[in-house]
Amino acid sequence: MPAPATILIFDSGVGGLTVFREVATARPDARYVYVADDAGFPYGNKPEAELIARIVAVVGEAIASHKPDLVVIACNTASVLALAQLRAAYSVPFVGTVPAIKPACAHSKSKRIAVLGTQATVSREYTRKLITEFAHDCNVVLVGSPKLATYAELELAGTPASDSDIKSEIAPCFGEGPPEHYTDTIVLACTHYPLLVQRFRAVAAWPVDWLDPAPAIARRVADLMRERPPGDTTERPSIFFTSGKVPPRALAGALVQFGF
């Protein structure tokens, strides 16, 4: 039996666990290393040049330490900002995470969608190019939340935000008027947000489809790894925090649910 492939999952925090879960289901034979850049979290409001330099450096250190066969950038902000620079700097294959605007527009019946992400993701030219290319027949609302990624981290750590705080952050996705003429699909353009999707459903102005990019990322990983035969591993996934801090008990308990 060949040695298992090593897949590195990178995010600013624990949001990328939603991607890890899908990727690990697609390739359960791989060895997984998860790197959370909690020392730099949150990414959403930091200057672009500073973020790019940090992401390239932190990912580079992780590549040197763990020698992965493939790296998943399980963060929309990191992907739209630094994926090109990462690919230029390192020879390992990368799979990024970008707003799922194309499938959302194909899925929507009302042809009105919202892209819910960090302020950094929704304000970038990359996101606007996706709209120009794939959303000709859709009305797209960009909603940048300064707080939801932090709320997701708190949710996983056992200190959830209030319903009113969650509702306030997602309210701009819906607009006004009868549901049949307004938003029916919301793109979760931050990998932290699927951690809150049940909370979103509970306070949404009306029922919508919440589009999680993780399954598509997992399919892409499986495609890129299709020629790599299954390995033999019983090794549990490893998780590293760039701050060096030990996760609080509630977060440690949540990590167990993801297999760590």
BALOBA-1460 file (C-alpha; in Angstrom, 3 decimals):
// residues 260
<rec num="1" residu="m" x="0.000" y="0.000" z="0.000"/>
<rec num="2" residu="p" x="1.486" y="3.408" z="-0.976"/>
<rec num="3" residu="a" x="2.114" y="6.193" z="1.513"/>
<rec num="4" residu="p" x="-0.893" y="8.491" z="1.958"/>
<rec num="5" residu="a" x="-1.044" y="11.857" z="0.252"/>
<rec num="6" residu="t" x="-0.766" y="14.875" z="2.538"/>
<rec num="7" residu="i" x="-3.386" y="17.590" z="2.085"/>
<rec num="8" residu="l" x="-2.909" y="20.930" z="3.827"/>
<rec num="9" residu="i" x="-6.034" y="22.973" z="4.637"/>
<rec num="10" residu="f" x="-5.455" y="26.671" z="5.393"/>
<rec num="11" residu="d" x="-7.851" y="29.280" z="6.775"/>
<rec num="12" residu="s" x="-7.732" y="32.421" z="8.883"/>
<rec num="13" residu="g" x="-9.486" y="30.506" z="11.660"/>
<rec num="14" residu="v" x="-11.767" y="27.513" z="12.106"/>
<rec num="15" residu="g" x="-14.175" y="28.293" z="9.256"/>
<rec num="16" residu="g" x="-12.187" y="26.070" z="6.912"/>
<rec num="17" residu="l" x="-13.264" y="23.081" z="8.968"/>
<rec num="18" residu="t" x="-16.449" y="23.134" z="6.890"/>
<rec num="19" residu="v" x="-14.254" y="22.560" z="3.821"/>
<rec num="20" residu="f" x="-12.027" y="20.021" z="5.580"/>
<rec num="21" residu="r" x="-15.094" y="17.928" z="6.444"/>
<rec num="22" residu="e" x="-16.116" y="17.621" z="2.777"/>
<rec num="23" residu="v" x="-12.582" y="17.083" z="1.457"/>
<rec num="24" residu="a" x="-11.878" y="14.374" z="4.041"/>
<rec num="25" residu="t" x="-15.069" y="12.603" z="2.986"/>
<rec num="26" residu="a" x="-13.946" y="12.709" z="-0.641"/>
<rec num="27" residu="r" x="-10.418" y="11.437" z="0.157"/>
<rec num="28" residu="p" x="-10.570" y="9.649" z="3.520"/>
<rec num="29" residu="d" x="-7.266" y="7.918" z="2.804"/>
<rec num="30" residu="a" x="-5.223" y="11.150" z="2.913"/>
<rec num="31" residu="r" x="-3.199" y="12.586" z="5.769"/>
<rec num="32" residu="y" x="-4.623" y="15.995" z="6.763"/>
<rec num="33" residu="v" x="-2.945" y="19.022" z="8.284"/>
<rec num="34" residu="y" x="-5.107" y="22.031" z="9.147"/>
<rec num="35" residu="v" x="-3.466" y="25.417" z="9.746"/>
<rec num="36" residu="a" x="-5.549" y="28.189" z="11.327"/>
<rec num="37" residu="d" x="-3.978" y="31.634" z="11.169"/>
<rec num="38" residu="d" x="-5.704" y="32.800" z="14.329"/>
<rec num="39" residu="a" x="-2.813" y="35.175" z="15.036"/>
<rec num="40" residu="g" x="-3.934" y="37.139" z="11.959"/>
<rec num="41" residu="f" x="-7.710" y="36.700" z="12.403"/>
<rec num="42" residu="p" x="-9.923" y="38.344" z="11.270"/>
<rec num="43" residu="y" x="-8.727" y="39.022" z="7.734"/>
<rec num="44" residu="g" x="-11.723" y="41.057" z="6.580"/>
<rec num="45" residu="n" x="-10.604" y="44.556" z="7.551"/>
<rec num="46" residu="k" x="-6.829" y="44.366" z="7.071"/>
<rec num="47" residu="p" x="-4.999" y="46.276" z="4.278"/>
<rec num="48" residu="e" x="-4.600" y="44.281" z="1.090"/>
<rec num="49" residu="a" x="-0.792" y="44.409" z="0.818"/>
<rec num="50" residu="e" x="-0.381" y="43.407" z="4.461"/>
<rec num="51" residu="l" x="-2.745" y="40.470" z="4.053"/>
<rec num="52" residu="i" x="-1.114" y="39.171" z="0.889"/>
<rec num="53" residu="a" x="2.335" y="39.254" z="2.476"/>
<rec num="54" residu="r" x="1.070" y="37.482" z="5.579"/>
<rec num="55" residu="i" x="-0.829" y="34.768" z="3.711"/>
<rec num="56" residu="v" x="2.105" y="33.984" z="1.416"/>
<rec num="57" residu="a" x="4.486" y="33.807" z="4.383"/>
<rec num="58" residu="v" x="2.267" y="31.702" z="6.662"/>
<rec num="59" residu="v" x="1.324" y="29.259" z="3.925"/>
<rec num="60" residu="g" x="4.984" y="29.031" z="2.895"/>
<rec num="61" residu="e" x="6.003" y="28.099" z="6.434"/>
<rec num="62" residu="a" x="3.286" y="25.437" z="6.529"/>
<rec num="63" residu="i" x="4.425" y="23.991" z="3.205"/>
<rec num="64" residu="a" x="8.026" y="23.833" z="4.428"/>
<rec num="65" residu="s" x="6.968" y="22.145" z="7.673"/>
<rec num="66" residu="h" x="4.461" y="19.602" z="6.369"/>
<rec num="67" residu="k" x="5.441" y="19.044" z="2.717"/>
<rec num="68" residu="p" x="1.889" y="18.636" z="1.385"/>
<rec num="69" residu="d" x="0.976" y="17.142" z="-1.957"/>
<rec num="70" residu="l" x="-1.868" y="19.654" z="-2.323"/>
<rec num="71" residu="v" x="-2.970" y="22.816" z="-0.486"/>
<rec num="72" residu="v" x="-6.573" y="23.931" z="-0.065"/>
<rec num="73" residu="i" x="-6.974" y="27.632" z="0.677"/>
<rec num="74" residu="a" x="-10.254" y="27.264" z="2.571"/>
<rec num="75" residu="c" x="-10.784" y="31.018" z="2.827"/>
<rec num="76" residu="n" x="-12.503" y="33.290" z="0.299"/>
<rec num="77" residu="t" x="-10.570" y="36.383" z="1.361"/>
<rec num="78" residu="a" x="-7.186" y="34.653" z="1.125"/>
<rec num="79" residu="s" x="-8.119" y="33.129" z="-2.224"/>
<rec num="80" residu="v" x="-9.366" y="36.269" z="-3.959"/>
<rec num="81" residu="l" x="-6.378" y="38.231" z="-2.646"/>
<rec num="82" residu="a" x="-3.407" y="35.891" z="-2.749"/>
<rec num="83" residu="l" x="-4.076" y="32.719" z="-4.744"/>
<rec num="84" residu="a" x="-2.136" y="33.989" z="-7.769"/>
<rec num="85" residu="q" x="0.822" y="34.976" z="-5.581"/>
<rec num="86" residu="l" x="0.772" y="31.609" z="-3.814"/>
<rec num="87" residu="r" x="0.831" y="29.725" z="-7.098"/>
<rec num="88" residu="a" x="3.716" y="31.885" z="-8.300"/>
<rec num="89" residu="a" x="5.700" y="31.351" z="-5.093"/>
<rec num="90" residu="y" x="5.224" y="27.606" z="-4.514"/>
<rec num="91" residu="s" x="5.146" y="24.608" z="-6.850"/>
<rec num="92" residu="v" x="2.563" y="22.572" z="-4.902"/>
<rec num="93" residu="p" x="-0.941" y="22.502" z="-6.453"/>
<rec num="94" residu="f" x="-3.499" y="24.846" z="-4.859"/>
<rec num="95" residu="v" x="-7.281" y="24.699" z="-4.697"/>
<rec num="96" residu="g" x="-8.868" y="28.014" z="-3.798"/>
<rec num="97" residu="t" x="-12.262" y="29.112" z="-2.535"/>
<rec num="98" residu="v" x="-14.092" y="31.783" z="-4.512"/>
<rec num="99" residu="p" x="-17.692" y="33.043" z="-4.326"/>
<rec num="100" residu="a" x="-20.045" y="30.530" z="-5.997"/>
<rec num="101" residu="i" x="-21.736" y="33.140" z="-8.184"/>
<rec num="102" residu="k" x="-22.001" y="31.031" z="-11.338"/>
<rec num="103" residu="p" x="-23.867" y="28.092" z="-9.731"/>
<rec num="104" residu="a" x="-26.002" y="30.478" z="-7.683"/>
<rec num="105" residu="c" x="-27.236" y="32.271" z="-10.787"/>
<rec num="106" residu="a" x="-27.925" y="28.956" z="-12.520"/>
<rec num="107" residu="h" x="-29.874" y="27.773" z="-9.471"/>
<rec num="108" residu="s" x="-31.918" y="30.910" z="-8.765"/>
<rec num="109" residu="k" x="-35.503" y="31.069" z="-9.992"/>
<rec num="110" residu="s" x="-36.111" y="34.708" z="-9.053"/>
<rec num="111" residu="k" x="-32.753" y="35.683" z="-10.589"/>
<rec num="112" residu="r" x="-31.928" y="37.730" z="-7.527"/>
<rec num="113" residu="i" x="-29.053" y="36.436" z="-5.417"/>
<rec num="114" residu="a" x="-26.987" y="37.793" z="-2.566"/>
<rec num="115" residu="v" x="-23.295" y="37.204" z="-1.964"/>
<rec num="116" residu="l" x="-22.666" y="37.202" z="1.780"/>
<rec num="117" residu="g" x="-18.974" y="37.457" z="2.623"/>
<rec num="118" residu="t" x="-16.399" y="39.457" z="4.484"/>
<rec num="119" residu="q" x="-15.952" y="43.060" z="3.482"/>
<rec num="120" residu="a" x="-12.602" y="42.124" z="1.934"/>
<rec num="121" residu="t" x="-14.140" y="39.463" z="-0.299"/>
<rec num="122" residu="v" x="-17.145" y="41.376" z="-1.598"/>
<rec num="123" residu="s" x="-15.164" y="44.552" z="-2.269"/>
<rec num="124" residu="r" x="-12.508" y="42.926" z="-4.433"/>
<rec num="125" residu="e" x="-12.338" y="43.268" z="-8.201"/>
<rec num="126" residu="y" x="-12.115" y="39.479" z="-8.502"/>
<rec num="127" residu="t" x="-15.641" y="39.131" z="-7.113"/>
<rec num="128" residu="r" x="-16.955" y="41.824" z="-9.433"/>
<rec num="129" residu="k" x="-15.368" y="40.042" z="-12.402"/>
<rec num="130" residu="l" x="-17.249" y="36.871" z="-11.473"/>
<rec num="131" residu="i" x="-20.482" y="38.858" z="-11.523"/>
<rec num="132" residu="t" x="-19.663" y="40.381" z="-14.907"/>
<rec num="133" residu="e" x="-18.794" y="36.988" z="-16.371"/>
<rec num="134" residu="f" x="-21.491" y="34.754" z="-14.909"/>
<rec num="135" residu="a" x="-24.402" y="36.884" z="-13.700"/>
<rec num="136" residu="h" x="-25.688" y="38.555" z="-16.860"/>
<rec num="137" residu="d" x="-29.314" y="37.670" z="-16.127"/>
<rec num="138" residu="c" x="-29.166" y="38.057" z="-12.335"/>
<rec num="139" residu="n" x="-29.506" y="40.908" z="-9.906"/>
<rec num="140" residu="v" x="-26.611" y="40.395" z="-7.481"/>
<rec num="141" residu="v" x="-26.473" y="42.068" z="-4.069"/>
<rec num="142" residu="l" x="-23.049" y="42.144" z="-2.397"/>
<rec num="143" residu="v" x="-23.224" y="42.075" z="1.407"/>
<rec num="144" residu="g" x="-20.015" y="42.491" z="3.375"/>
<rec num="145" residu="s" x="-20.311" y="41.543" z="7.025"/>
<rec num="146" residu="p" x="-17.703" y="42.827" z="9.490"/>
<rec num="147" residu="k" x="-18.859" y="40.488" z="12.269"/>
<rec num="148" residu="l" x="-20.133" y="37.127" z="11.060"/>
<rec num="149" residu="a" x="-16.729" y="35.385" z="10.900"/>
<rec num="150" residu="t" x="-16.145" y="36.306" z="14.521"/>
<rec num="151" residu="y" x="-19.665" y="35.139" z="15.416"/>
<rec num="152" residu="a" x="-18.886" y="31.787" z="13.762"/>
<rec num="153" residu="e" x="-15.704" y="31.400" z="15.806"/>
<rec num="154" residu="l" x="-17.666" y="32.203" z="18.962"/>
<rec num="155" residu="e" x="-20.410" y="29.752" z="17.985"/>
<rec num="156" residu="l" x="-17.943" y="26.902" z="17.684"/>
<rec num="157" residu="a" x="-16.285" y="27.898" z="20.960"/>
<rec num="158" residu="g" x="-19.621" y="27.712" z="22.814"/>
<rec num="159" residu="t" x="-20.402" y="31.426" z="23.200"/>
<rec num="160" residu="p" x="-22.950" y="32.136" z="20.448"/>
<rec num="161" residu="a" x="-24.051" y="35.588" z="19.340"/>
<rec num="162" residu="s" x="-27.667" y="36.625" z="19.847"/>
<rec num="163" residu="d" x="-30.382" y="36.052" z="17.250"/>
<rec num="164" residu="s" x="-30.759" y="39.810" z="16.836"/>
<rec num="165" residu="d" x="-27.046" y="40.227" z="16.088"/>
<rec num="166" residu="i" x="-27.147" y="37.452" z="13.490"/>
<rec num="167" residu="k" x="-30.318" y="38.840" z="11.913"/>
<rec num="168" residu="s" x="-28.828" y="42.317" z="11.649"/>
<rec num="169" residu="e" x="-25.826" y="41.018" z="9.696"/>
<rec num="170" residu="i" x="-27.830" y="39.033" z="7.134"/>
<rec num="171" residu="a" x="-30.759" y="41.461" z="6.731"/>
<rec num="172" residu="p" x="-29.230" y="43.346" z="3.734"/>
<rec num="173" residu="c" x="-29.299" y="40.103" z="1.730"/>
<rec num="174" residu="f" x="-33.074" y="40.197" z="1.473"/>
<rec num="175" residu="g" x="-34.098" y="43.687" z="0.399"/>
<rec num="176" residu="e" x="-37.798" y="44.512" z="0.466"/>
<rec num="177" residu="g" x="-40.948" y="43.169" z="-1.118"/>
<rec num="178" residu="p" x="-42.627" y="39.791" z="-1.655"/>
<rec num="179" residu="p" x="-40.291" y="36.779" z="-1.518"/>
<rec num="180" residu="e" x="-41.252" y="35.537" z="-4.971"/>
<rec num="181" residu="h" x="-39.685" y="38.644" z="-6.522"/>
<rec num="182" residu="y" x="-36.614" y="38.884" z="-4.312"/>
<rec num="183" residu="t" x="-33.615" y="36.944" z="-3.114"/>
<rec num="184" residu="d" x="-34.004" y="33.175" z="-3.270"/>
<rec num="185" residu="t" x="-30.326" y="32.147" z="-3.143"/>
<rec num="186" residu="i" x="-27.546" y="33.399" z="-0.885"/>
<rec num="187" residu="v" x="-23.918" y="32.551" z="-1.598"/>
<rec num="188" residu="l" x="-21.952" y="31.817" z="1.568"/>
<rec num="189" residu="a" x="-18.766" y="33.580" z="0.464"/>
<rec num="190" residu="c" x="-16.871" y="32.878" z="3.668"/>
<rec num="191" residu="t" x="-16.075" y="29.368" z="4.846"/>
<rec num="192" residu="h" x="-16.945" y="30.387" z="8.405"/>
<rec num="193" residu="y" x="-20.568" y="31.006" z="7.491"/>
<rec num="194" residu="p" x="-21.768" y="27.400" z="7.074"/>
<rec num="195" residu="l" x="-21.061" y="27.058" z="10.809"/>
<rec num="196" residu="l" x="-23.941" y="29.505" z="11.283"/>
<rec num="197" residu="v" x="-26.324" y="28.317" z="8.578"/>
<rec num="198" residu="q" x="-28.885" y="26.916" z="11.015"/>
<rec num="199" residu="r" x="-28.868" y="30.263" z="12.812"/>
<rec num="200" residu="f" x="-29.342" y="32.029" z="9.465"/>
<rec num="201" residu="r" x="-32.335" y="29.867" z="8.583"/>
<rec num="202" residu="a" x="-33.948" y="30.585" z="11.950"/>
<rec num="203" residu="v" x="-33.850" y="34.395" z="11.559"/>
<rec num="204" residu="a" x="-34.087" y="34.813" z="7.768"/>
<rec num="205" residu="a" x="-36.751" y="37.157" z="6.417"/>
<rec num="206" residu="w" x="-38.040" y="34.262" z="4.282"/>
<rec num="207" residu="p" x="-36.750" y="30.823" z="3.228"/>
<rec num="208" residu="v" x="-33.830" y="30.883" z="0.798"/>
<rec num="209" residu="d" x="-31.199" y="28.428" z="-0.414"/>
<rec num="210" residu="w" x="-27.822" y="28.921" z="1.262"/>
<rec num="211" residu="l" x="-25.051" y="27.912" z="-1.138"/>
<rec num="212" residu="d" x="-22.054" y="26.299" z="0.596"/>
<rec num="213" residu="p" x="-18.922" y="26.027" z="-1.622"/>
<rec num="214" residu="a" x="-17.386" y="23.109" z="0.316"/>
<rec num="215" residu="p" x="-18.840" y="20.233" z="-1.771"/>
<rec num="216" residu="a" x="-17.527" y="21.801" z="-4.992"/>
<rec num="217" residu="i" x="-14.080" y="22.270" z="-3.434"/>
<rec num="218" residu="a" x="-14.055" y="18.617" z="-2.385"/>
<rec num="219" residu="r" x="-14.928" y="17.540" z="-5.933"/>
<rec num="220" residu="r" x="-12.059" y="19.630" z="-7.278"/>
<rec num="221" residu="v" x="-9.620" y="18.093" z="-4.814"/>
<rec num="222" residu="a" x="-10.793" y="14.597" z="-5.732"/>
<rec num="223" residu="d" x="-10.336" y="15.404" z="-9.421"/>
<rec num="224" residu="l" x="-6.800" y="16.714" z="-8.948"/>
<rec num="225" residu="m" x="-5.899" y="13.680" z="-6.814"/>
<rec num="226" residu="r" x="-7.597" y="11.105" z="-9.063"/>
<rec num="227" residu="e" x="-4.296" y="9.623" z="-10.271"/>
<rec num="228" residu="r" x="-2.952" y="9.312" z="-6.736"/>
<rec num="229" residu="p" x="-3.822" y="5.797" z="-5.509"/>
<rec num="230" residu="p" x="-5.401" y="5.441" z="-2.078"/>
<rec num="231" residu="g" x="-2.861" y="5.425" z="0.726"/>
<rec num="232" residu="d" x="-2.754" y="3.567" z="3.983"/>
<rec num="233" residu="t" x="-3.210" y="5.754" z="7.040"/>
<rec num="234" residu="t" x="-4.811" y="5.551" z="10.435"/>
<rec num="235" residu="e" x="-3.342" y="8.914" z="11.419"/>
<rec num="236" residu="r" x="-5.791" y="11.427" z="12.818"/>
<rec num="237" residu="p" x="-5.771" y="14.896" z="11.239"/>
<rec num="238" residu="s" x="-3.558" y="17.499" z="12.869"/>
<rec num="239" residu="i" x="-4.492" y="21.107" z="13.595"/>
<rec num="240" residu="f" x="-2.109" y="23.994" z="14.231"/>
<rec num="241" residu="f" x="-2.887" y="27.546" z="15.377"/>
<rec num="242" residu="t" x="-0.385" y="30.220" z="14.377"/>
<rec num="243" residu="s" x="-0.839" y="31.959" z="17.739"/>
<rec num="244" residu="g" x="0.411" y="28.841" z="19.478"/>
<rec num="245" residu="k" x="-2.515" y="29.052" z="21.885"/>
<rec num="246" residu="v" x="-4.222" y="25.970" z="23.245"/>
<rec num="247" residu="p" x="-7.900" y="25.944" z="22.153"/>
<rec num="248" residu="p" x="-10.377" y="26.528" z="24.997"/>
<rec num="249" residu="r" x="-12.238" y="23.444" z="26.225"/>
<rec num="250" residu="a" x="-15.446" y="24.171" z="24.289"/>
<rec num="251" residu="l" x="-13.540" y="24.600" z="21.018"/>
<rec num="252" residu="a" x="-11.468" y="21.507" z="21.699"/>
<rec num="253" residu="g" x="-14.708" y="19.576" z="22.143"/>
<rec num="254" residu="a" x="-16.045" y="20.925" z="18.858"/>
<rec num="255" residu="l" x="-12.843" y="19.926" z="17.070"/>
<rec num="256" residu="v" x="-13.396" y="16.338" z="18.160"/>
<rec num="257" residu="q" x="-16.633" y="16.384" z="16.165"/>
<rec num="258" residu="f" x="-14.558" y="17.141" z="13.055"/>
<rec num="259" residu="g" x="-12.204" y="14.233" z="13.769"/>
<rec num="260" residu="f" x="-9.325" y="16.065" z="15.459"/>
